[in-house]
């Protein structure tokens, strides 16, 4: 088990931090004085841009490539994180892990293929499970883990059965991790975003005015979400003031379909 010192900067590892929700999470944490290691899938230019934004806030940052759907790469990724901690911070541990990286799938249940099902399984459930397992020796005692789910695990829309099923499993996994890691003082929670204006799902919520309006009409606060809504909520859940919250599902949807 690892212990971070109170004088050391806090460090967060965020998967999928080069765009959308992950980018917002990284920037909000940087605003709160947290250094960041984030991953990107293929777009190194976008990763460099986000790293520049974080550095401009006076925080240290390292971007690492990772495909969360390829579990055979996780041992090498854990080694890369360990090396980054040693070279960048002279540390053996980090404080916060955010399992954010993901892909979308919109397909009716009757026509969802086994290949599509396996892909969302590898990325959202298997990836979350085994990335966390591989990085767990590097998480400081008293640290925090946040898994990203979806409002679709509570409410239902046609075409999201496979994706939502994986997110529901992530929420169950979160409770088990909270129980098993509590002996180390590590809290584990789920944030479940509602519909957000990003390029996720081909930018459907952001770019399709009809979809955007339909969701806004079903939301208590009268609009769809923005990346900063989720980024700010994630930073809040990782803050010292949230130390007594664990094993919980926190939906960040503006009150969608209450």
C-alpha positions as CSV (number, residue, x, y, z in Angstrom):
1,X,0.0,0.0,0.0
2,X,1.1,3.5,-0.8
3,X,0.8,6.7,1.1
4,X,1.1,10.2,-0.4
5,X,2.4,13.1,1.7
6,X,0.3,16.1,2.6
7,X,2.9,18.4,1.1
8,X,3.0,16.7,-2.3
9,X,0.8,17.8,-5.1
10,X,-2.3,15.7,-5.7
11,X,-2.2,13.7,-9.0
12,X,-5.1,12.5,-11.0
13,X,-5.1,9.8,-13.7
14,X,-7.9,10.3,-16.2
15,X,-8.6,7.9,-19.1
16,X,-9.9,9.6,-22.2
17,X,-8.8,13.1,-21.2
18,X,-8.1,14.6,-24.6
19,X,-11.6,15.7,-25.4
20,X,-15.2,16.0,-24.2
21,X,-15.9,15.1,-20.6
22,X,-12.4,14.0,-19.8
23,X,-10.9,17.3,-21.0
24,X,-13.3,19.2,-18.8
25,X,-12.4,17.0,-15.9
26,X,-8.7,17.6,-16.4
27,X,-9.1,21.3,-16.6
28,X,-11.4,21.6,-13.6
29,X,-9.0,19.5,-11.5
30,X,-6.1,21.7,-12.7
31,X,-8.0,24.7,-11.5
32,X,-8.2,23.1,-8.1
33,X,-4.4,22.6,-7.9
34,X,-4.3,18.9,-9.1
35,X,-1.6,17.7,-11.5
36,X,-2.8,15.3,-14.3
37,X,-1.8,12.2,-16.2
38,X,-4.4,11.6,-18.9
39,X,-4.7,9.2,-21.7
40,X,-5.7,9.6,-25.3
41,X,-6.6,6.9,-28.0
42,X,-5.1,8.2,-31.2
43,X,-5.3,12.0,-31.5
44,X,-1.9,13.1,-30.2
45,X,-2.4,16.7,-31.4
46,X,-5.6,17.0,-29.3
47,X,-3.7,15.6,-26.4
48,X,-0.9,18.1,-26.8
49,X,-3.5,20.9,-26.9
50,X,-5.1,19.8,-23.7
51,X,-1.7,19.4,-22.0
52,X,-0.9,23.0,-23.0
53,X,-4.1,24.2,-21.4
54,X,-3.3,22.4,-18.2
55,X,0.3,23.8,-18.2
56,X,-1.1,27.3,-18.7
57,X,-2.9,26.8,-15.4
58,X,0.4,26.1,-13.7
59,X,0.0,22.4,-13.3
60,X,2.2,19.5,-14.3
61,X,0.7,17.2,-16.9
62,X,1.7,14.0,-18.9
63,X,-0.3,12.5,-21.7
64,X,-0.1,8.8,-22.4
65,X,-1.6,6.7,-25.2
66,X,-4.1,4.0,-24.2
67,X,-6.9,2.0,-25.9
68,X,-9.1,0.9,-23.0
69,X,-10.5,-1.8,-25.2
70,X,-7.2,-3.6,-25.4
71,X,-6.6,-5.2,-22.0
72,X,-3.3,-6.8,-23.2
73,X,-1.8,-3.4,-23.2
74,X,-2.7,-2.6,-19.6
75,X,0.5,-4.0,-18.0
76,X,2.6,-1.7,-20.2
77,X,0.3,1.2,-19.5
78,X,0.7,0.7,-15.7
79,X,4.5,0.6,-16.2
80,X,4.2,3.9,-18.2
81,X,2.2,5.5,-15.3
82,X,4.8,4.3,-12.8
83,X,7.6,5.8,-14.9
84,X,5.7,9.0,-15.3
85,X,5.2,9.3,-11.6
86,X,8.9,8.7,-10.9
87,X,10.2,11.1,-13.5
88,X,7.6,13.8,-13.3
89,X,6.9,13.9,-9.5
90,X,9.5,11.6,-7.8
91,X,6.4,9.7,-6.5
92,X,5.4,6.1,-6.4
93,X,1.7,6.7,-6.2
94,X,-1.1,9.0,-7.4
95,X,-4.3,10.2,-5.7
96,X,-7.2,10.0,-8.0
97,X,-8.3,7.6,-10.8
98,X,-11.1,8.6,-13.2
99,X,-12.3,5.8,-15.5
100,X,-13.8,8.0,-18.2
101,X,-12.7,6.7,-21.6
102,X,-15.5,5.2,-23.7
103,X,-17.3,4.7,-27.0
104,X,-20.9,4.9,-27.9
105,X,-23.3,2.4,-29.5
106,X,-26.8,3.1,-30.8
107,X,-28.3,-0.1,-32.2
108,X,-31.7,-1.8,-31.6
109,X,-31.6,-4.8,-29.4
110,X,-32.9,-7.0,-32.2
111,X,-30.0,-6.1,-34.5
112,X,-27.1,-5.6,-32.1
113,X,-24.3,-7.9,-33.3
114,X,-22.1,-10.0,-31.1
115,X,-19.1,-7.9,-32.3
116,X,-20.8,-4.7,-31.2
117,X,-21.7,-6.2,-27.9
118,X,-18.2,-7.4,-27.3
119,X,-16.7,-4.0,-28.2
120,X,-18.8,-2.1,-25.6
121,X,-18.0,-4.8,-23.1
122,X,-14.2,-4.6,-23.7
123,X,-14.2,-0.8,-23.5
124,X,-16.7,0.0,-20.7
125,X,-16.8,-3.0,-18.4
126,X,-13.7,-5.1,-18.9
127,X,-11.6,-1.9,-19.5
128,X,-12.8,-0.3,-16.3
129,X,-12.3,-3.4,-14.3
130,X,-8.8,-4.3,-15.4
131,X,-7.4,-0.8,-15.8
132,X,-8.4,-0.2,-12.1
133,X,-6.9,-3.6,-11.1
134,X,-3.6,-2.8,-12.8
135,X,-3.3,0.7,-11.4
136,X,-4.5,-0.2,-7.9
137,X,-1.0,-0.7,-6.5
138,X,-0.2,2.8,-7.6
139,X,-3.3,4.4,-5.9
140,X,-2.4,6.1,-2.7
141,X,-4.1,5.0,0.5
142,X,-6.9,7.5,1.1
143,X,-7.2,8.1,-2.6
144,X,-10.3,8.3,-4.8
145,X,-11.7,6.4,-7.8
146,X,-14.6,7.7,-9.9
147,X,-16.2,5.5,-12.6
148,X,-18.2,7.1,-15.3
149,X,-21.6,5.6,-16.0
150,X,-24.6,7.0,-17.8
151,X,-28.1,8.2,-17.1
152,X,-29.1,5.5,-19.5
153,X,-28.5,3.0,-16.7
154,X,-31.6,4.5,-14.9
155,X,-33.9,5.7,-17.7
156,X,-34.3,3.9,-21.0
157,X,-34.2,5.0,-24.7
158,X,-34.4,2.7,-27.7
159,X,-31.1,1.6,-29.2
160,X,-29.0,1.8,-26.0
161,X,-29.5,-1.7,-24.5
162,X,-25.9,-3.0,-24.8
163,X,-24.3,0.3,-23.8
164,X,-26.6,0.8,-20.9
165,X,-26.1,-2.7,-19.7
166,X,-22.4,-2.2,-19.4
167,X,-22.9,1.0,-17.6
168,X,-25.2,-0.7,-15.2
169,X,-22.5,-3.3,-14.5
170,X,-20.0,-0.5,-13.9
171,X,-22.3,0.8,-11.2
172,X,-22.5,-2.6,-9.5
173,X,-18.7,-2.9,-9.7
174,X,-18.4,0.5,-8.1
175,X,-20.2,-0.7,-5.0
176,X,-18.0,-3.7,-4.7
177,X,-14.8,-1.7,-5.1
178,X,-16.0,0.7,-2.5
179,X,-16.4,-2.1,0.0
180,X,-13.2,-4.0,-0.8
181,X,-11.0,-0.9,-1.0
182,X,-12.5,0.8,2.1
183,X,-9.8,-0.8,4.3
184,X,-7.3,1.4,2.5
185,X,-9.4,4.5,2.9
186,X,-10.0,4.6,-0.8
187,X,-13.5,5.9,-1.8
188,X,-15.1,4.7,-5.0
189,X,-18.1,6.4,-6.6
190,X,-20.0,6.6,-9.9
191,X,-20.9,9.7,-11.8
192,X,-23.7,9.1,-14.3
193,X,-24.0,12.0,-16.9
194,X,-27.1,12.7,-18.7
195,X,-27.2,13.9,-22.3
196,X,-24.2,16.2,-22.9
197,X,-23.2,18.5,-25.8
198,X,-20.0,16.8,-26.9
199,X,-18.8,14.9,-30.0
200,X,-19.9,11.6,-28.3
201,X,-22.3,9.5,-30.5
202,X,-21.3,11.6,-33.5
203,X,-22.3,14.9,-31.8
204,X,-25.9,13.8,-31.8
205,X,-26.9,15.8,-28.7
206,X,-24.8,18.8,-29.6
207,X,-25.6,19.0,-33.3
208,X,-29.1,17.7,-33.7
209,X,-31.4,20.5,-32.7
210,X,-34.5,18.2,-32.5
211,X,-32.7,15.7,-30.2
212,X,-31.3,18.6,-28.1
213,X,-34.8,20.1,-27.7
214,X,-36.5,16.8,-26.9
215,X,-34.1,16.1,-24.1
216,X,-34.2,19.6,-22.7
217,X,-38.0,19.4,-22.6
218,X,-37.7,16.2,-20.4
219,X,-35.1,17.8,-18.1
220,X,-36.0,19.7,-14.9
221,X,-33.4,22.4,-15.4
222,X,-34.6,22.9,-19.0
223,X,-31.5,22.2,-21.0
224,X,-29.1,19.4,-22.0
225,X,-25.8,19.2,-20.2
226,X,-22.4,20.8,-21.0
227,X,-19.0,19.2,-20.5
228,X,-18.3,21.6,-17.7
229,X,-21.3,20.4,-15.8
230,X,-19.7,17.0,-15.5
231,X,-16.1,18.2,-15.2
232,X,-17.1,20.4,-12.2
233,X,-19.1,17.6,-10.6
234,X,-16.1,15.2,-10.9
235,X,-13.7,17.7,-9.4
236,X,-16.2,18.2,-6.5
237,X,-16.4,14.5,-5.9
238,X,-12.7,14.2,-5.8
239,X,-12.3,17.2,-3.4
240,X,-11.4,16.7,0.3
241,X,-14.9,17.8,1.3
242,X,-16.3,14.5,-0.3
243,X,-14.2,12.2,1.9
244,X,-17.3,10.5,3.5
245,X,-19.0,9.7,0.2
246,X,-18.3,6.2,-1.2
247,X,-20.2,3.5,-3.0
248,X,-22.6,6.0,-4.5
249,X,-24.2,6.7,-7.9
250,X,-24.4,10.4,-8.5
251,X,-26.4,11.4,-11.6
252,X,-25.4,14.6,-13.3
253,X,-28.3,15.1,-15.7
254,X,-30.0,18.3,-14.6
255,X,-33.0,16.2,-13.5
256,X,-33.7,14.3,-16.7
257,X,-36.8,12.2,-16.7
258,X,-37.5,12.6,-12.9
